[in-house]
């Protein structure tokens, strides 16, 4: 999987706000393979488009 463009990557706290969950939930989803984590160790970033898709699924 190729890395998304830089402007689509957001840090963990923004990812959590975007989906309406806690940062701990974002980390759990990464460990379960539900979402893809990008960035260097200690600097997790997430694709806002992937998060938007998950948020839409959770609210239907």
HELIX and SHEET records of a PDB file:
HELIX    1   1 UNK A    6  UNK A    8  5                                   3    
HELIX    2   2 UNK A   12  UNK A   19  1                                   8    
HELIX    3   3 UNK A   23  UNK A   31  1                                   9    
HELIX    4   4 UNK A   48  UNK A   58  1                                  11    
SHEET    1   A 2 UNK A   9  UNK A  11  0                                        
SHEET    2   A 2 UNK A  45  UNK A  47 -1                                        
END                                                                             
